[in-house]
Amino acid sequence: MAKNLVIVESPAKAKTIEKFLGKDYTVKSSIGHIRDMAKKNGIEIENNFKPNYEISDDKKKVVADLRKAVKKSEQVYLATDEDREGEAIAWHLLEALDLPKDTPRIVFHEITKGAITKAIQEPRTVNFDVVDAQQARRVIDRLVGFEISGVLWKKVSGAKSAGRVQSPVVRLVVEREREINDHTAKSTFKIKADLVNDAGELIEAKLDKDFAVKDEALEFSNALLGATLSVNSIEKKPSKRSPKSPFITSTLQQEASQKLGFSVKQTMTLAQGLYREGSITYMRTDSFTLSETAIEAAGAVIEKTYGSDYHQVRRYKTKDAGAQEAHEAIRPTDLTRPEIYGLEDQAAKLYALIYKRTLASQMSDAKLQRTQIKTNISNRDETFVANGEILVFPGFLSVYDYLSSDDKLLPDLSQGDELTLVNFAARESFSRAKPRYT
């Protein structure tokens, strides 16, 4: 029997880690949580909300096996995930397996031989402040869920349950729906026109004024047909765009939905697979931090591929005081691998998204020239306005494209240039209520 026992959460993770650590280590899994609040008297409300726990029925065999393994081992390491739930599981293992409070607790953010070895060499102990935070959430879950669910079952046929997050979210949704129902639409008439210069280059412009009634819009339209159009003013301002920070859990879910069409569940399942295979760091994090090793690796790739002008070292900080800063942001474990061959198509797409976002986060700003062209209408006081941007230096946009369909390029014009009206449209539009939450 190996002298050292390492306890992790996931059975799939256990096999990979045991391979890295060698014959002196046995790696076993708790398969997630092993204890939960007792169904009866789970919380002693009069005793400062003290929770009482019991080993879950489906984990009694797991705990029994772990107890046997602990007795045969000289040293135990708790290697549950480094988040609130993982810290709580480590504490429950301490309690259920009768382990001393100073039992080594190891953490790692990527499943690689180097990361696992370093974690074994630099253990800590269970962070009881984080454990208390998880317990507070669990107590609120139980109190809110038990209290509100009973009312819900009486009032709503077929209702399942309520919770500390679901209940206020339902209120927000209901309040927004009432705002939508109370909204009264107001109509206005907007004018858009396509103009061209002598070279035939197109400028898409909007009138700087909306008309409240149809007759005003018709009057303007008739006047426009006989008007002469000329460039009244041109404003050019240098601008830049900076790359966004590396992914955290929420931004990965949002971007995967927008760019790849993945659901939240699909994204997290794929990310979990990539993490277990050692391809990315831990995917449940709210920290924007990158390790110095990752920053250096990204810089080397950028300078080799794009040149030093495209490289800018950036260290991102998390603004949220409650964020779990112990984690890194979500990134590839090896930045020399833009692709991983053998991945199924959806996992490959998600990996590519994470890779590009990480690399872009260490690149130079994109330089643009923001331009506004105002066009005079000879027989009216209104003005056509065209806004656009010119890309001067792509910077991080070479890797990760944030430009949208609203980003328009404008031709190089001079004040006084005459423009020709190609077509225009006066469309009635209605004010909209606030959208439903997505």
C-alpha positions in Angstrom: 0.0 0.0 0.0 1.3 3.5 -0.9 2.4 5.6 2.0 0.5 8.7 0.9 -3.2 9.2 0.3 -4.6 12.0 -1.8 -8.3 12.6 -1.8 -9.9 14.5 -4.7 -13.5 15.2 -5.7 -13.6 13.6 -9.2 -12.9 9.9 -10.0 -11.7 10.9 -13.6 -9.3 13.4 -12.1 -8.0 10.8 -9.6 -6.6 8.6 -12.4 -4.7 11.4 -14.0 -3.2 12.7 -10.8 -2.1 9.2 -9.6 -0.2 8.8 -12.8 1.7 12.0 -12.2 2.5 11.3 -8.5 3.8 7.7 -8.9 3.8 4.6 -6.8 4.2 6.2 -3.4 0.8 7.8 -3.8 -2.8 6.5 -3.9 -5.4 8.9 -5.2 -9.0 8.3 -4.2 -12.2 10.3 -4.8 -14.9 11.6 -2.5 -17.2 11.8 -5.6 -18.3 15.3 -4.5 -20.0 16.1 -1.2 -20.1 13.3 1.4 -22.3 15.0 4.1 -25.4 17.2 4.1 -27.6 18.8 6.6 -29.7 16.4 8.6 -33.3 16.3 7.3 -34.6 16.6 10.9 -33.1 19.4 13.0 -30.7 20.3 10.3 -30.3 23.8 11.7 -30.5 24.8 15.3 -32.0 28.3 14.8 -31.9 29.1 18.5 -28.2 28.0 18.7 -26.8 30.7 16.4 -28.1 28.8 13.3 -25.7 25.9 14.0 -26.0 23.3 11.2 -26.0 19.6 11.9 -24.6 17.2 9.3 -24.9 13.5 8.5 -23.3 11.3 5.9 -25.4 11.0 2.8 -26.9 7.6 2.3 -25.3 7.2 -1.2 -21.9 8.2 0.3 -21.7 5.8 3.2 -19.7 3.2 1.3 -17.4 5.9 -0.1 -16.7 7.2 3.4 -16.1 3.6 4.7 -13.6 3.0 1.9 -11.8 6.3 2.6 -11.6 5.5 6.3 -9.9 2.2 5.5 -7.5 3.9 3.2 -6.7 6.6 5.8 -5.7 3.9 8.3 -3.3 2.3 5.9 -1.6 5.6 5.0 1.1 7.6 6.7 0.1 10.9 5.2 -3.2 12.2 3.9 -3.6 15.1 1.5 -6.9 16.9 0.8 -7.0 17.9 -2.8 -10.6 19.0 -3.4 -11.3 21.9 -5.7 -10.2 25.4 -4.6 -13.6 27.1 -4.4 -16.1 27.4 -1.6 -17.7 24.0 -2.2 -14.3 22.3 -2.5 -13.1 23.9 0.8 -16.3 22.7 2.5 -15.8 19.2 1.1 -12.2 19.2 2.5 -13.6 20.2 5.9 -16.3 17.5 5.8 -13.6 15.0 5.0 -11.6 16.2 8.1 -14.7 15.7 10.2 -16.0 12.4 8.7 -12.5 10.7 8.6 -11.4 12.0 12.0 -8.4 13.8 10.5 -6.4 16.4 12.4 -7.0 20.1 11.6 -3.5 20.5 10.3 -3.9 17.8 7.6 -2.2 19.1 4.4 -4.6 20.8 2.0 -3.2 21.1 -1.5 -4.6 23.1 -4.4 -3.8 23.4 -8.1 -5.3 25.2 -11.0 -4.3 22.9 -13.8 -3.9 19.2 -14.0 -0.2 19.0 -15.1 2.7 17.1 -13.5 4.4 20.4 -12.6 1.3 21.9 -10.9 0.5 18.7 -9.0 4.1 18.3 -7.8 4.3 22.0 -6.7 1.0 21.6 -4.8 2.4 18.6 -2.9 5.5 20.6 -2.0 3.6 23.7 -0.9 0.5 22.5 1.1 -1.6 24.6 3.4 -4.4 23.8 5.8 -8.2 24.0 5.4 -9.4 27.6 5.2 -12.1 27.7 7.8 -13.2 31.2 6.8 -14.1 29.9 3.4 -15.8 26.9 5.0 -17.9 29.3 7.1 -18.9 31.2 4.0 -20.1 28.0 2.3 -22.0 27.0 5.4 -23.7 30.3 5.6 -24.9 29.9 2.0 -26.1 26.4 2.7 -28.0 27.5 5.8 -29.7 30.3 3.9 -30.5 27.7 1.1 -32.2 25.5 3.7 -34.1 28.2 5.5 -35.4 30.1 2.5 -36.1 26.9 0.5 -38.0 25.2 3.3 -40.0 28.3 4.2 -40.9 29.5 0.7 -41.3 26.1 -0.9 -44.2 25.2 1.4 -46.1 28.3 0.5 -45.3 27.8 -3.2 -46.7 24.3 -3.2 -50.0 25.5 -1.7 -50.4 28.5 -4.1 -49.0 27.2 -7.4 -50.0 23.8 -8.8 -47.1 21.7 -10.0 -44.4 24.0 -8.4 -41.2 22.3 -7.4 -39.2 24.4 -4.9 -37.8 27.9 -4.1 -34.4 29.0 -3.0 -32.2 31.9 -1.9 -31.3 32.8 -5.6 -34.5 31.7 -7.4 -36.9 33.7 -5.3 -35.4 37.2 -5.7 -34.8 36.4 -9.4 -38.5 35.6 -9.9 -39.3 38.9 -8.3 -37.0 40.8 -10.7 -38.6 38.9 -13.7 -42.1 39.7 -12.5 -41.3 43.4 -11.9 -39.8 43.7 -15.4 -42.8 42.0 -16.9 -45.1 44.6 -15.2 -42.9 47.4 -16.7 -43.4 45.8 -20.1 -47.1 45.6 -19.7 -47.4 49.2 -18.5 -45.3 50.6 -21.4 -47.1 52.8 -24.0 -45.4 53.0 -27.4 -44.6 56.4 -28.9 -43.9 56.8 -32.6 -41.3 58.9 -34.3 -40.1 59.1 -37.9 -36.4 58.6 -38.6 -34.6 59.5 -41.8 -31.6 57.5 -43.2 -29.8 58.2 -46.4 -27.1 56.6 -48.6 -24.8 59.3 -50.1 -21.9 59.0 -52.5 -18.9 61.2 -53.3 -17.4 61.8 -56.8 -15.4 58.6 -56.5 -18.6 56.6 -55.9 -17.7 55.7 -52.3 -20.7 55.2 -50.0 -21.5 57.1 -46.9 -24.4 55.8 -44.7 -25.9 58.8 -42.8 -28.7 59.5 -40.4 -30.6 62.8 -40.0 -29.8 64.5 -36.7 -33.5 65.0 -35.9 -36.5 62.7 -35.6 -40.0 63.9 -36.7 -42.9 63.5 -34.3 -45.6 63.3 -37.1 -45.9 61.9 -40.6 -46.6 65.2 -42.3 -43.3 66.7 -41.0 -41.4 63.7 -42.4 -43.1 64.1 -45.8 -42.4 67.8 -45.9 -38.7 67.1 -45.3 -38.6 64.3 -47.8 -40.0 66.5 -50.6 -37.5 69.2 -49.8 -34.6 66.7 -49.8 -35.3 65.7 -53.4 -34.4 69.2 -54.6 -31.5 69.9 -52.2 -27.8 70.2 -52.7 -25.7 68.2 -50.2 -22.2 69.1 -49.2 -19.8 68.2 -46.4 -20.1 70.8 -43.7 -17.6 69.5 -41.2 -15.3 66.5 -40.5 -14.1 65.5 -37.0 -11.4 63.0 -36.6 -10.2 61.8 -33.2 -7.7 59.1 -32.5 -9.1 56.2 -30.5 -8.1 52.9 -29.2 -9.6 49.6 -28.1 -8.0 47.5 -25.4 -8.3 43.7 -25.1 -10.7 42.3 -22.6 -9.4 40.4 -19.6 -9.0 36.6 -19.7 -12.1 34.5 -19.2 -13.8 33.9 -15.8 -16.7 31.5 -15.5 -19.4 34.0 -16.3 -17.6 35.7 -19.3 -16.8 32.3 -20.8 -20.4 31.3 -20.6 -21.5 34.6 -22.2 -18.9 34.6 -25.0 -19.5 30.9 -25.8 -23.2 31.7 -26.1 -22.7 34.7 -28.4 -19.9 33.4 -30.6 -20.5 29.6 -30.6 -24.2 29.3 -29.7 -23.5 27.1 -26.7 -25.8 26.8 -23.7 -24.4 27.4 -20.2 -24.6 23.7 -19.4 -22.9 22.8 -22.7 -20.1 25.2 -22.1 -19.4 24.0 -18.6 -19.5 20.3 -19.6 -17.0 20.9 -22.4 -14.8 23.1 -20.1 -14.9 20.4 -17.4 -13.7 17.9 -20.0 -10.8 20.2 -21.1 -9.8 20.7 -17.5 -9.8 17.0 -16.6 -7.6 16.4 -19.7 -5.2 19.0 -18.5 -5.8 21.4 -21.4 -7.1 24.4 -19.4 -7.0 25.7 -15.9 -9.9 25.3 -13.5 -13.1 26.5 -15.1 -15.0 27.7 -12.0 -13.3 31.0 -11.1 -14.1 34.7 -10.7 -10.5 35.8 -10.8 -9.0 37.6 -13.8 -5.4 36.9 -12.7 -2.8 35.1 -14.9 0.3 33.5 -13.4 3.6 35.1 -14.2 4.5 31.8 -16.1 1.4 32.2 -18.3 2.1 35.9 -18.9 5.7 35.1 -20.0 4.5 32.2 -22.2 1.9 34.4 -23.9 4.5 37.1 -24.6 6.9 34.6 -26.2 4.1 33.3 -28.5 3.0 36.9 -29.5 6.5 38.2 -30.2 7.3 35.1 -32.3 4.1 35.1 -34.3 3.2 38.9 -34.6 6.3 40.8 -33.5 7.2 42.9 -30.5 4.9 45.8 -31.5 1.9 43.5 -30.8 3.0 42.6 -27.3 1.9 44.4 -24.1 2.2 42.8 -20.7 -1.0 43.2 -18.8 -1.9 42.2 -15.2 -5.6 42.1 -14.5 -7.1 42.5 -11.1 -10.5 41.5 -9.9 -12.6 44.4 -8.6 -15.1 42.2 -6.7 -13.9 42.0 -3.1 -15.6 38.7 -2.7 -13.9 37.0 -5.7 -12.0 33.8 -5.2 -8.5 35.2 -6.0 -6.7 32.0 -5.3 -7.7 30.8 -8.7 -6.3 32.0 -12.0 -8.5 33.1 -14.9 -9.5 30.3 -17.4 -6.6 29.8 -19.7 -4.8 27.0 -21.7 -2.2 25.2 -19.7 0.2 25.3 -22.7 0.1 28.5 -24.8 2.3 27.0 -27.5 -0.7 24.9 -28.5 -3.3 27.0 -30.4 -5.1 23.7 -31.3 -5.3 20.3 -29.7 -5.7 17.6 -32.2 -8.1 14.8 -31.4 -10.7 16.9 -29.7 -14.3 16.6 -30.8 -15.5 19.6 -32.8 -17.3 21.5 -30.0 -14.5 21.1 -27.4 -12.0 22.3 -30.1 -14.1 25.4 -30.7 -14.3 26.2 -27.0 -10.5 25.6 -26.5 -9.8 27.9 -29.5 -12.0 30.6 -27.9 -10.1 30.3 -24.6 -6.8 30.3 -26.3 -7.5 33.4 -28.4 -8.9 35.4 -25.5 -5.9 34.6 -23.3 -3.4 35.5 -26.0 -5.3 38.7 -26.9 -5.3 39.8 -23.2 -1.5 40.2 -23.5 -1.5 42.1 -26.8 -1.3 45.8 -27.7 -4.3 48.1 -28.1 -5.9 48.4 -31.5 -5.5 51.9 -32.8 -8.4 53.5 -34.7 -9.5 56.9 -36.0 -13.0 57.8 -35.0 -14.6 60.0 -37.7 -17.8 62.1 -37.8 -19.0 63.7 -41.1 -21.8 66.3 -41.0 -23.5 67.0 -44.3 -25.3 70.3 -45.0 -28.8 70.2 -46.7 -29.1 73.4 -48.8 -32.8 74.1 -48.2 -33.1 72.8 -44.6 -31.7 73.4 -41.2 -31.3 69.7 -40.4 -28.0 67.9 -41.0 -27.0 64.4 -42.0 -24.5 62.7 -39.7 -22.3 59.8 -40.5 -20.1 58.1 -37.9 -17.4 55.5 -38.5 -14.0 54.3 -37.6 -10.8 53.6 -39.5 -8.5 50.8 -38.3 -4.9 52.2 -38.2 -3.2 49.4 -36.2 -4.9 46.0 -35.5 -3.1 45.1 -32.3 -5.1 42.4 -30.4 -7.8 42.4 -33.1 -5.4 40.3 -35.1 -6.2 37.4 -32.7 -9.6 38.2 -31.2 -12.2 40.2 -33.1 -14.4 42.5 -31.1 -15.5 44.6 -34.1 -19.3 44.5 -34.8 -21.5 45.2 -37.8 -22.0 48.7 -36.4 -18.3 49.5 -36.9 -18.3 51.3 -40.3 -15.4 52.5 -42.4 -15.8 56.0 -44.0 -14.1 57.4 -47.1 -11.5 60.2 -46.9 -13.5 63.4 -47.5 -12.8 67.1 -47.4 -14.9 70.0 -46.1 -17.0 71.4 -49.0 -17.1 68.1 -51.0 -20.5 67.7 -52.8 -22.3 64.5 -52.2 -25.1 62.8 -54.2 -28.2 61.4 -52.7 -28.5 57.7 -53.9 -31.6 56.8 -51.8 -33.2 57.5 -48.5 -36.0 56.2 -46.3 -38.3 57.7 -43.7 -39.5 55.0 -41.4 -41.9 55.2 -38.5 -40.4 53.6 -35.3 -42.0 52.9 -32.0 -40.4 53.2 -28.6 -39.9 49.8 -27.0 -40.3 48.6 -23.5 -37.3 47.4 -21.6 -36.4 43.9 -22.9 -37.0 40.7 -20.9 -33.9 39.4 -19.1 -31.8 36.8 -20.9 
